[in-house]
């Protein structure tokens, strides 16, 4: 058996709960992938930082 991993990287203002990432994660789970979603904290520090 082969381990499979899918990592969801949301963007600022586009979380893992938005349709594109939500359904992509759902499809990956259905295909047997382990799904990890990255979550950002302190978004205010990231916004506008080049």
N, CA, C and O atoms as a CHARMM CRD file, in Angstrom:
* protein
*
  200
    1    1 UNK  N      0.83700  -1.18800   0.00000 PROA 1      0.00000
    2    1 UNK  CA     0.00000   0.00000   0.00000 PROA 1      0.00000
    3    1 UNK  C      0.87900   1.24700   0.00000 PROA 1      0.00000
    4    1 UNK  O      1.89000   1.30200   0.70000 PROA 1      0.00000
    5    2 UNK  N      0.49600   2.21800  -0.76800 PROA 2      0.00000
    6    2 UNK  CA     1.27400   3.45200  -0.88300 PROA 2      0.00000
    7    2 UNK  C      0.55900   4.57700  -0.15100 PROA 2      0.00000
    8    2 UNK  O     -0.64300   4.77300  -0.32800 PROA 2      0.00000
    9    3 UNK  N      1.29700   5.31700   0.67100 PROA 3      0.00000
   10    3 UNK  CA     0.72700   6.47400   1.35500 PROA 3      0.00000
   11    3 UNK  C      0.63800   7.63200   0.38700 PROA 3      0.00000
   12    3 UNK  O      1.57100   7.88500  -0.37500 PROA 3      0.00000
   13    4 UNK  N     -0.48000   8.33500   0.41300 PROA 4      0.00000
   14    4 UNK  CA    -0.67600   9.48800  -0.46200 PROA 4      0.00000
   15    4 UNK  C     -1.04500  10.68200   0.40400 PROA 4      0.00000
   16    4 UNK  O     -1.80200  10.55100   1.36600 PROA 4      0.00000
   17    5 UNK  N     -0.51300  11.83600   0.06100 PROA 5      0.00000
   18    5 UNK  CA    -0.74000  13.04200   0.83800 PROA 5      0.00000
   19    5 UNK  C     -1.10500  14.19600  -0.08300 PROA 5      0.00000
   20    5 UNK  O     -0.46300  14.41200  -1.11100 PROA 5      0.00000
   21    6 UNK  N     -2.13100  14.92700   0.29400 PROA 6      0.00000
   22    6 UNK  CA    -2.51000  16.16300  -0.39500 PROA 6      0.00000
   23    6 UNK  C     -2.45000  17.28900   0.63200 PROA 6      0.00000
   24    6 UNK  O     -2.99000  17.17000   1.73200 PROA 6      0.00000
   25    7 UNK  N     -1.79000  18.37600   0.26400 PROA 7      0.00000
   26    7 UNK  CA    -1.67100  19.53300   1.15900 PROA 7      0.00000
   27    7 UNK  C     -2.42700  20.69200   0.52700 PROA 7      0.00000
   28    7 UNK  O     -2.18600  21.04900  -0.62600 PROA 7      0.00000
   29    8 UNK  N     -3.35100  21.27900   1.29700 PROA 8      0.00000
   30    8 UNK  CA    -4.16400  22.39900   0.83900 PROA 8      0.00000
   31    8 UNK  C     -3.53400  23.69300   1.35300 PROA 8      0.00000
   32    8 UNK  O     -3.41300  23.89700   2.56100 PROA 8      0.00000
   33    9 UNK  N     -3.13600  24.56500   0.42400 PROA 9      0.00000
   34    9 UNK  CA    -2.54900  25.85900   0.77400 PROA 9      0.00000
   35    9 UNK  C     -3.54200  26.96400   0.42100 PROA 9      0.00000
   36    9 UNK  O     -3.63500  27.35600  -0.74200 PROA 9      0.00000
   37   10 UNK  N     -4.28200  27.47100   1.40200 PROA 10     0.00000
   38   10 UNK  CA    -5.20900  28.56400   1.11400 PROA 10     0.00000
   39   10 UNK  C     -4.45100  29.88000   0.94200 PROA 10     0.00000
   40   10 UNK  O     -3.27300  29.99300   1.28200 PROA 10     0.00000
   41   11 UNK  N     -5.15000  30.84900   0.41400 PROA 11     0.00000
   42   11 UNK  CA    -4.55400  32.17300   0.26200 PROA 11     0.00000
   43   11 UNK  C     -5.18200  33.14600   1.23900 PROA 11     0.00000
   44   11 UNK  O     -6.10600  32.79600   1.97400 PROA 11     0.00000
   45   12 UNK  N     -4.68500  34.34400   1.24300 PROA 12     0.00000
   46   12 UNK  CA    -5.26600  35.37500   2.10700 PROA 12     0.00000
   47   12 UNK  C     -6.63700  35.72300   1.54000 PROA 12     0.00000
   48   12 UNK  O     -6.74400  36.13400   0.38500 PROA 12     0.00000
   49   13 UNK  N     -7.65700  35.56600   2.32200 PROA 13     0.00000
   50   13 UNK  CA    -9.00900  35.84900   1.88000 PROA 13     0.00000
   51   13 UNK  C     -9.67000  34.68600   1.15200 PROA 13     0.00000
   52   13 UNK  O    -10.84100  34.77800   0.78300 PROA 13     0.00000
   53   14 UNK  N     -8.93700  33.58700   0.93600 PROA 14     0.00000
   54   14 UNK  CA    -9.53400  32.41100   0.29200 PROA 14     0.00000
   55   14 UNK  C     -9.17500  31.20400   1.14400 PROA 14     0.00000
   56   14 UNK  O     -8.11000  30.60800   0.98300 PROA 14     0.00000
   57   15 UNK  N    -10.07600  30.85200   2.04900 PROA 15     0.00000
   58   15 UNK  CA    -9.80300  29.80600   3.02800 PROA 15     0.00000
   59   15 UNK  C    -10.07700  28.41700   2.46700 PROA 15     0.00000
   60   15 UNK  O    -10.58900  28.26700   1.35800 PROA 15     0.00000
   61   16 UNK  N     -9.72900  27.41300   3.25000 PROA 16     0.00000
   62   16 UNK  CA    -9.96100  26.02200   2.84700 PROA 16     0.00000
   63   16 UNK  C    -11.45100  25.69600   2.75100 PROA 16     0.00000
   64   16 UNK  O    -11.82200  24.67200   2.17800 PROA 16     0.00000
   65   17 UNK  N    -12.29400  26.54300   3.29600 PROA 17     0.00000
   66   17 UNK  CA   -13.73600  26.31000   3.27600 PROA 17     0.00000
   67   17 UNK  C    -14.40900  26.86200   2.02200 PROA 17     0.00000
   68   17 UNK  O    -15.59800  26.62600   1.80700 PROA 17     0.00000
   69   18 UNK  N    -13.67600  27.58400   1.20300 PROA 18     0.00000
   70   18 UNK  CA   -14.22800  28.09700  -0.06200 PROA 18     0.00000
   71   18 UNK  C    -14.37300  26.92600  -1.03500 PROA 18     0.00000
   72   18 UNK  O    -13.66800  25.92500  -0.90800 PROA 18     0.00000
   73   19 UNK  N    -15.27800  27.04500  -2.00300 PROA 19     0.00000
   74   19 UNK  CA   -15.60900  25.90800  -2.87000 PROA 19     0.00000
   75   19 UNK  C    -14.42700  25.21500  -3.54700 PROA 19     0.00000
   76   19 UNK  O    -14.35300  23.98600  -3.52300 PROA 19     0.00000
   77   20 UNK  N    -13.51300  25.95500  -4.14100 PROA 20     0.00000
   78   20 UNK  CA   -12.42100  25.32500  -4.87800 PROA 20     0.00000
   79   20 UNK  C    -11.59000  24.40600  -3.99100 PROA 20     0.00000
   80   20 UNK  O    -11.32500  23.26000  -4.35200 PROA 20     0.00000
   81   21 UNK  N    -11.18500  24.90800  -2.83900 PROA 21     0.00000
   82   21 UNK  CA   -10.33900  24.10800  -1.95600 PROA 21     0.00000
   83   21 UNK  C    -11.14900  23.06600  -1.18200 PROA 21     0.00000
   84   21 UNK  O    -10.65000  21.97200  -0.91900 PROA 21     0.00000
   85   22 UNK  N    -12.37900  23.38800  -0.82000 PROA 22     0.00000
   86   22 UNK  CA   -13.23100  22.44400  -0.10400 PROA 22     0.00000
   87   22 UNK  C    -13.46200  21.18200  -0.93100 PROA 22     0.00000
   88   22 UNK  O    -13.27300  20.06500  -0.44800 PROA 22     0.00000
   89   23 UNK  N    -13.87600  21.37700  -2.18500 PROA 23     0.00000
   90   23 UNK  CA   -14.17900  20.22100  -3.02900 PROA 23     0.00000
   91   23 UNK  C    -12.92300  19.48300  -3.47500 PROA 23     0.00000
   92   23 UNK  O    -12.95200  18.26400  -3.65000 PROA 23     0.00000
   93   24 UNK  N    -11.83400  20.19600  -3.65900 PROA 24     0.00000
   94   24 UNK  CA   -10.57100  19.53300  -3.99700 PROA 24     0.00000
   95   24 UNK  C    -10.14000  18.61300  -2.85300 PROA 24     0.00000
   96   24 UNK  O     -9.71000  17.48300  -3.08800 PROA 24     0.00000
   97   25 UNK  N    -10.25600  19.10000  -1.62000 PROA 25     0.00000
   98   25 UNK  CA    -9.91900  18.27800  -0.45800 PROA 25     0.00000
   99   25 UNK  C    -10.85200  17.09300  -0.31700 PROA 25     0.00000
  100   25 UNK  O    -10.42400  15.99500   0.04100 PROA 25     0.00000
  101   26 UNK  N    -12.12000  17.31200  -0.59500 PROA 26     0.00000
  102   26 UNK  CA   -13.10800  16.24300  -0.50900 PROA 26     0.00000
  103   26 UNK  C    -12.81600  15.15000  -1.54900 PROA 26     0.00000
  104   26 UNK  O    -12.89700  13.96000  -1.24200 PROA 26     0.00000
  105   27 UNK  N    -12.48000  15.55600  -2.76700 PROA 27     0.00000
  106   27 UNK  CA   -12.13000  14.59200  -3.81800 PROA 27     0.00000
  107   27 UNK  C    -10.85000  13.83000  -3.47200 PROA 27     0.00000
  108   27 UNK  O    -10.75500  12.62700  -3.71600 PROA 27     0.00000
  109   28 UNK  N     -9.88100  14.52200  -2.91400 PROA 28     0.00000
  110   28 UNK  CA    -8.63300  13.86300  -2.52900 PROA 28     0.00000
  111   28 UNK  C     -8.88800  12.81200  -1.44600 PROA 28     0.00000
  112   28 UNK  O     -8.33900  11.71100  -1.50600 PROA 28     0.00000
  113   29 UNK  N     -9.71100  13.14700  -0.46800 PROA 29     0.00000
  114   29 UNK  CA   -10.05600  12.17100   0.57200 PROA 29     0.00000
  115   29 UNK  C    -10.75000  10.95800  -0.02300 PROA 29     0.00000
  116   29 UNK  O    -10.45800   9.82200   0.35200 PROA 29     0.00000
  117   30 UNK  N    -11.66900  11.19700  -0.95000 PROA 30     0.00000
  118   30 UNK  CA   -12.39300  10.10100  -1.59000 PROA 30     0.00000
  119   30 UNK  C    -11.44900   9.20200  -2.39800 PROA 30     0.00000
  120   30 UNK  O    -11.71600   8.01300  -2.57200 PROA 30     0.00000
  121   31 UNK  N    -10.34800   9.77800  -2.88800 PROA 31     0.00000
  122   31 UNK  CA    -9.37800   9.01500  -3.66900 PROA 31     0.00000
  123   31 UNK  C     -8.33500   8.33100  -2.78100 PROA 31     0.00000
  124   31 UNK  O     -7.40800   7.69600  -3.28600 PROA 31     0.00000
  125   32 UNK  N     -8.48500   8.46000  -1.46500 PROA 32     0.00000
  126   32 UNK  CA    -7.59500   7.77200  -0.53900 PROA 32     0.00000
  127   32 UNK  C     -6.40100   8.57100  -0.05400 PROA 32     0.00000
  128   32 UNK  O     -5.47900   8.00500   0.53400 PROA 32     0.00000
  129   33 UNK  N     -6.39900   9.87100  -0.28700 PROA 33     0.00000
  130   33 UNK  CA    -5.30500  10.72000   0.16900 PROA 33     0.00000
  131   33 UNK  C     -5.53100  11.13700   1.61700 PROA 33     0.00000
  132   33 UNK  O     -6.66800  11.29100   2.06100 PROA 33     0.00000
  133   34 UNK  N     -4.44000  11.31600   2.34000 PROA 34     0.00000
  134   34 UNK  CA    -4.48200  12.00200   3.62400 PROA 34     0.00000
  135   34 UNK  C     -4.41300  13.48400   3.28900 PROA 34     0.00000
  136   34 UNK  O     -3.53300  13.91100   2.54100 PROA 34     0.00000
  137   35 UNK  N     -5.32700  14.26700   3.83200 PROA 35     0.00000
  138   35 UNK  CA    -5.40100  15.68300   3.48400 PROA 35     0.00000
  139   35 UNK  C     -4.99800  16.53600   4.68300 PROA 35     0.00000
  140   35 UNK  O     -5.53000  16.38300   5.78300 PROA 35     0.00000
  141   36 UNK  N     -4.05400  17.43000   4.44800 PROA 36     0.00000
  142   36 UNK  CA    -3.62000  18.39000   5.46700 PROA 36     0.00000
  143   36 UNK  C     -3.89100  19.78200   4.90800 PROA 36     0.00000
  144   36 UNK  O     -3.52800  20.07700   3.76900 PROA 36     0.00000
  145   37 UNK  N     -4.52000  20.63000   5.69800 PROA 37     0.00000
  146   37 UNK  CA    -4.78200  22.00500   5.29800 PROA 37     0.00000
  147   37 UNK  C     -3.91700  22.94100   6.12500 PROA 37     0.00000
  148   37 UNK  O     -3.94500  22.90600   7.35500 PROA 37     0.00000
  149   38 UNK  N     -3.15800  23.76800   5.44400 PROA 38     0.00000
  150   38 UNK  CA    -2.33800  24.76400   6.11600 PROA 38     0.00000
  151   38 UNK  C     -3.26500  25.87400   6.59300 PROA 38     0.00000
  152   38 UNK  O     -4.15400  26.30700   5.86000 PROA 38     0.00000
  153   39 UNK  N     -3.05600  26.33000   7.82200 PROA 39     0.00000
  154   39 UNK  CA    -3.84800  27.44400   8.34600 PROA 39     0.00000
  155   39 UNK  C     -2.89100  28.54300   8.79000 PROA 39     0.00000
  156   39 UNK  O     -1.91800  28.29500   9.50200 PROA 39     0.00000
  157   40 UNK  N     -3.18600  29.73800   8.36100 PROA 40     0.00000
  158   40 UNK  CA    -2.34900  30.88200   8.69900 PROA 40     0.00000
  159   40 UNK  C     -2.93900  31.62100   9.89700 PROA 40     0.00000
  160   40 UNK  O     -4.15200  31.79900  10.00400 PROA 40     0.00000
  161   41 UNK  N     -2.06500  32.03800  10.77800 PROA 41     0.00000
  162   41 UNK  CA    -2.47700  32.83900  11.93300 PROA 41     0.00000
  163   41 UNK  C     -1.82900  34.21500  11.78900 PROA 41     0.00000
  164   41 UNK  O     -0.81300  34.35700  11.10800 PROA 41     0.00000
  165   42 UNK  N     -2.39300  35.19000  12.40400 PROA 42     0.00000
  166   42 UNK  CA    -1.88200  36.57200  12.32700 PROA 42     0.00000
  167   42 UNK  C     -1.82800  37.06000  10.87900 PROA 42     0.00000
  168   42 UNK  O     -0.79600  37.54200  10.41300 PROA 42     0.00000
  169   43 UNK  N     -2.96100  36.92600  10.17300 PROA 43     0.00000
  170   43 UNK  CA    -3.05600  37.34000   8.78100 PROA 43     0.00000
  171   43 UNK  C     -2.69900  38.82100   8.62000 PROA 43     0.00000
  172   43 UNK  O     -2.16300  39.21500   7.58400 PROA 43     0.00000
  173   44 UNK  N     -2.98600  39.62500   9.61200 PROA 44     0.00000
  174   44 UNK  CA    -2.70100  41.05500   9.52000 PROA 44     0.00000
  175   44 UNK  C     -1.20300  41.31100   9.32900 PROA 44     0.00000
  176   44 UNK  O     -0.81700  42.29700   8.70200 PROA 44     0.00000
  177   45 UNK  N     -0.36600  40.43100   9.86600 PROA 45     0.00000
  178   45 UNK  CA     1.08200  40.59200   9.70200 PROA 45     0.00000
  179   45 UNK  C      1.51500  40.21000   8.28900 PROA 45     0.00000
  180   45 UNK  O      2.53500  40.70000   7.80500 PROA 45     0.00000
  181   46 UNK  N      0.76000  39.35000   7.62800 PROA 46     0.00000
  182   46 UNK  CA     1.13800  38.85800   6.30300 PROA 46     0.00000
  183   46 UNK  C      0.65600  39.80900   5.21000 PROA 46     0.00000
  184   46 UNK  O      1.37500  40.05100   4.24100 PROA 46     0.00000
  185   47 UNK  N     -0.54100  40.34400   5.35600 PROA 47     0.00000
  186   47 UNK  CA    -1.11200  41.20800   4.32100 PROA 47     0.00000
  187   47 UNK  C     -0.21200  42.41100   4.07300 PROA 47     0.00000
  188   47 UNK  O      0.19400  43.09400   5.01300 PROA 47     0.00000
  189   48 UNK  N      0.09700  42.66500   2.81300 PROA 48     0.00000
  190   48 UNK  CA     0.88400  43.82500   2.44100 PROA 48     0.00000
  191   48 UNK  C      2.39100  43.64700   2.59600 PROA 48     0.00000
  192   48 UNK  O      3.15600  44.54900   2.25500 PROA 48     0.00000
  193   49 UNK  N      2.82900  42.48500   3.11000 PROA 49     0.00000
  194   49 UNK  CA     4.26500  42.23100   3.27700 PROA 49     0.00000
  195   49 UNK  C      4.81600  41.67700   1.95900 PROA 49     0.00000
  196   49 UNK  O      4.43300  40.57900   1.55600 PROA 49     0.00000
  197   50 UNK  N      5.69200  42.39800   1.28800 PROA 50     0.00000
  198   50 UNK  CA     6.22400  41.92100   0.00200 PROA 50     0.00000
  199   50 UNK  C      7.03800  40.65900   0.18200 PROA 50     0.00000
  200   50 UNK  O      7.56100  40.11700  -0.79200 PROA 50     0.00000
